Amino acid sequence: MKNSSITEGVLPTTFILVGIPGLETEHIWISIPFCLMYTIIFLGNGIILHVIRTDAALHQPMYLFLAMLALAEVGVSACTLPTVLGIFLFDISEISFEACLLQMFFIHSFSILESAVLLAMSVDRFVAIYSPLRYTAILTRPRIMGAGVSIALKSTALMAPLPVLLERLPFCGHNVLSHSYCLHPNLIHLPCGDVSVNNIYGLFIVISTFGLDSLLIVVSYGLILHTVLGIATGEGRKKALNTCGSHVCAVLAYYVPMIGLSMVHRFGRHVSPLLHTMMANAYLFFPPVVNPIVYSVKTKEIRRGIVRMLSEKGPRV
């Protein structure tokens, strides 16, 4: 498929993005749910960011971390939007080699950022429950901003070598990708040279970010449960656990699809390509769609801020 400009052992000038295998004739209909998801993502996360920015009462550690999470989710979605809507709305399936590597870099960087922010939010919940009187003294705004900058720098620094490692590999005429966007697990199957270095470094990134983050989140919640069990009253325990409900939903919405996609990529070589595509879409679209809804419904401060914003913009008599 369109490999005429690609010679053996030479980098491809373009990649072909398949979209959803077997449903190429239904692209215009498939574009409808994608457009709806993008609308929810940008509108929902945008509203949360606006409410946190404009409401001084929400300039607290928990909501500042939530703003970072919303920014990461908007970033991931903005990276996929050009190729996803390009395929399903305009039937544009080609992407240049450089643009593909750039998209891969930003998608994975924002994903690593999202994972790290979820870990920071679990630490925030532990501090709030373990030492509520010193909560704002421990998690000061400079410390939170410093943590955000450190997380962003770590995400970009870890991902920077991957495009360079891919550029040195021969592709031997292979340039068809099975998703609507460029992901490293998909790209790494195309080269015909030795990809052991890429695989080792990719595994290092997964272990040092998603693996370590998920382990520390579990440890944080173990400490939270231990602290909650030490609270004398049942009402106090319930109130403490309720503050973690939205974050638990966010963690599950992020890690369950990610684990499923990893399993499919590692062990599902013979399963339907459609399953690969659906798992990749779930991994990238499910968290940014679900999280604004969950936080808007379960967090009364965010809900009040949204109601106040809408009432201020409503018609005045």
C-alpha positions in Angstrom: 0.0 0.0 0.0 1.7 3.2 -1.3 5.2 1.8 -0.7 6.6 2.9 -4.1 8.7 5.6 -2.6 10.2 3.3 0.0 13.2 1.2 -0.8 14.7 -1.6 1.2 16.5 -0.4 4.4 15.5 3.2 3.9 13.3 5.2 6.2 9.7 5.6 4.9 8.7 9.1 3.8 5.1 8.5 5.0 3.2 6.1 7.2 -0.3 4.8 6.3 -2.8 5.0 9.2 -5.5 2.3 8.8 -8.1 3.8 11.3 -10.5 0.9 12.1 -9.7 -2.2 10.1 -12.6 -3.6 8.1 -14.7 -0.5 8.5 -13.1 1.7 5.9 -16.4 2.3 4.1 -18.1 3.5 7.3 -15.7 6.3 8.2 -18.3 9.1 8.0 -20.5 7.3 10.6 -17.6 6.4 12.8 -16.6 10.1 12.9 -19.8 10.9 14.8 -18.9 9.2 18.1 -15.3 10.5 17.8 -16.5 14.0 17.3 -18.8 13.6 20.3 -15.9 12.3 22.4 -13.6 15.2 21.5 -16.4 17.6 22.3 -16.9 16.1 25.8 -13.1 16.0 26.4 -12.4 19.6 25.5 -15.6 21.0 26.9 -15.6 19.0 30.1 -11.9 19.4 30.9 -12.0 23.1 29.8 -14.9 23.8 32.2 -13.0 22.1 35.1 -9.9 24.2 34.3 -12.0 27.4 34.1 -13.8 26.7 37.4 -10.5 26.0 39.2 -8.8 29.1 37.7 -11.6 31.5 38.5 -12.7 30.2 42.0 -10.2 31.2 44.6 -11.7 28.7 47.0 -10.5 25.9 44.7 -6.9 27.0 44.8 -6.1 24.1 47.0 -3.7 21.2 46.5 -6.4 18.7 45.4 -7.8 20.9 42.8 -4.4 22.1 41.5 -3.5 18.5 40.9 -6.9 18.0 39.2 -6.1 20.9 36.9 -2.8 19.2 36.0 -4.7 16.0 35.2 -7.2 17.9 33.0 -4.3 19.6 31.1 -2.6 16.2 30.5 -5.9 14.7 29.2 -6.5 17.7 26.9 -2.9 17.3 25.7 -3.3 13.6 24.8 -6.5 14.2 23.0 -5.2 17.3 21.1 -2.3 15.1 19.8 -4.6 12.5 18.3 -7.2 14.8 16.9 -5.5 15.8 13.6 -5.0 12.2 12.4 -8.2 10.7 13.8 -10.6 13.4 12.3 -8.4 13.5 9.2 -9.0 9.8 8.6 -12.7 9.6 9.5 -13.9 13.0 8.1 -11.5 13.7 5.2 -10.1 10.2 4.3 -6.5 11.4 4.8 -4.6 8.3 5.8 -1.0 9.4 5.2 1.3 11.0 7.8 4.9 11.9 7.2 7.6 10.0 9.0 8.7 13.1 11.1 5.1 14.0 12.0 4.4 10.4 13.1 7.4 10.4 15.4 6.4 13.8 16.8 2.9 12.6 17.5 4.2 9.4 19.1 6.5 11.6 21.3 3.7 13.9 22.6 1.1 11.1 23.0 3.4 9.1 25.2 4.8 12.1 27.0 1.3 13.3 28.0 0.4 9.7 29.0 3.4 9.5 31.3 2.5 12.9 32.7 -1.0 11.7 33.4 0.2 8.6 35.3 2.6 10.7 37.4 -0.2 13.2 38.2 -2.4 10.4 39.4 0.4 9.3 41.7 0.7 12.8 43.0 -3.0 12.9 43.6 -2.9 9.7 45.7 -0.1 11.2 47.8 -2.3 14.4 48.2 -5.2 12.2 49.5 -2.9 10.4 51.9 -1.5 13.7 53.4 -5.1 15.1 53.6 -6.3 12.1 55.6 -3.1 11.4 57.7 -2.4 15.0 58.7 -5.4 17.2 57.9 -4.3 20.1 60.1 -0.9 20.4 58.3 -2.3 19.6 54.9 -1.8 23.0 53.3 1.4 23.6 55.2 2.9 20.4 53.7 1.5 20.8 50.2 2.3 24.4 49.5 1.7 26.0 46.2 5.4 26.3 45.3 5.9 22.6 46.1 2.9 21.7 43.9 4.1 23.8 41.0 7.6 22.3 41.5 6.2 18.8 41.4 4.3 19.7 38.2 7.4 21.1 36.5 9.4 18.1 37.6 6.8 15.6 36.3 6.7 17.4 32.9 10.5 17.5 32.5 10.7 13.8 33.5 8.1 12.8 30.9 9.8 14.7 28.0 13.3 13.5 29.0 12.3 9.9 29.1 10.6 10.0 25.8 13.2 12.0 23.9 15.5 9.0 23.0 12.7 7.0 21.4 12.3 9.0 18.1 16.1 9.0 17.8 16.2 5.2 18.3 13.5 4.7 15.7 15.2 6.9 13.1 18.3 4.7 13.0 16.3 1.5 12.1 15.6 0.2 8.5 11.9 -0.3 7.7 12.4 -2.2 4.5 9.1 -1.1 2.9 6.9 -1.5 6.0 4.8 1.6 6.6 1.3 0.5 7.5 0.1 1.3 11.1 -2.9 -0.3 12.6 -4.2 2.7 14.5 -5.5 6.2 13.7 -2.4 7.7 15.4 1.3 6.7 16.0 2.1 4.6 19.1 5.5 3.2 19.9 4.2 -0.4 20.4 2.8 -0.3 16.9 5.8 1.4 15.3 8.3 -1.0 16.8 6.8 -3.9 14.9 7.6 -2.4 11.5 11.5 -2.2 11.3 13.3 -5.1 9.8 16.5 -4.5 11.8 17.6 -5.2 15.3 15.0 -3.6 17.7 16.4 -5.0 20.9 17.7 -1.6 22.1 14.3 -0.1 21.4 12.5 -2.9 23.2 14.8 -2.7 26.3 14.4 1.1 26.5 10.7 0.9 26.0 10.4 -1.6 28.7 12.5 0.6 31.0 10.1 3.5 30.4 7.1 1.3 31.2 8.6 0.0 34.4 10.0 3.3 35.6 6.8 5.2 35.0 3.6 3.3 34.7 4.9 0.3 36.7 6.4 2.3 39.5 3.5 4.8 39.6 0.9 2.1 39.9 2.9 0.4 42.7 3.2 3.6 44.6 -0.5 4.4 44.2 -1.3 1.0 45.7 1.1 1.7 48.6 -0.5 5.1 49.1 -4.0 3.6 49.3 -2.7 0.9 51.7 -1.5 3.7 53.9 -4.8 5.6 53.5 -6.8 2.5 54.5 -4.5 2.0 57.5 -5.1 5.6 58.5 -8.8 5.4 58.0 -9.1 2.3 60.1 -7.5 4.2 62.9 -10.3 6.8 62.9 -12.6 6.2 65.8 -16.0 6.9 64.4 -17.7 5.2 61.4 -18.9 8.6 60.1 -15.3 9.9 60.1 -14.2 6.8 58.2 -16.9 7.3 55.6 -16.1 11.0 55.2 -12.4 10.2 54.8 -13.0 7.5 52.2 -15.5 9.7 50.2 -12.7 12.2 49.5 -10.9 9.4 47.6 -13.8 8.2 45.5 -13.2 10.4 42.4 -9.5 9.7 42.4 -10.1 5.9 42.6 -12.4 6.2 39.5 -9.7 8.2 37.7 -7.0 5.6 38.5 -9.2 2.7 37.3 -10.3 4.6 34.2 -6.6 5.1 33.3 -4.9 1.9 34.3 -7.5 -0.8 33.3 -7.5 0.1 29.6 -3.7 0.6 29.6 -3.2 -2.9 31.1 -5.6 -4.3 28.6 -3.8 -2.7 25.7 -0.4 -3.9 27.0 -1.7 -7.4 27.2 -3.0 -7.3 23.7 0.2 -5.9 22.3 2.4 -8.4 24.1 0.3 -11.6 23.8 -2.4 -10.9 21.2 -0.4 -11.2 18.0 -3.1 -13.6 16.5 -6.2 -11.8 17.7 -8.3 -9.6 15.4 -6.7 -6.2 14.5 -10.1 -4.7 15.4 -9.4 -5.7 19.1 -6.0 -3.9 19.0 -7.7 -0.8 17.6 -10.6 -0.8 20.2 -8.2 -1.3 23.1 -5.9 1.6 21.9 -9.0 3.8 21.5 -10.2 2.9 25.0 -6.8 3.7 26.5 -6.6 7.1 24.9 -10.2 8.2 25.0 -11.9 6.6 28.0 -10.0 8.5 30.8 -10.4 12.1 29.4 -14.1 11.4 28.6 -15.0 9.9 32.0 -12.9 11.9 34.4 -14.6 15.3 33.9 -18.0 13.7 34.3 -16.9 11.8 37.5 -15.3 14.9 39.1 -18.3 17.1 38.1 -20.7 14.6 39.7 -18.8 13.4 42.7 -17.0 16.5 43.8 -19.4 19.0 45.3 -17.0 21.9 45.1 -16.5 21.4 41.4 -20.2 20.9 40.9 -21.0 24.2 42.8 -18.4 26.0 40.7 -20.0 24.8 37.5 -23.5 25.8 38.7 -22.2 29.2 39.7 -20.4 29.7 36.3 -23.6 28.7 34.4 -25.8 31.0 36.5 -23.5 33.9 36.0 -23.7 33.4 32.2 -27.4 32.9 32.2 -30.0 35.4 31.0 -30.5 38.4 33.3 -33.9 40.0 33.8 
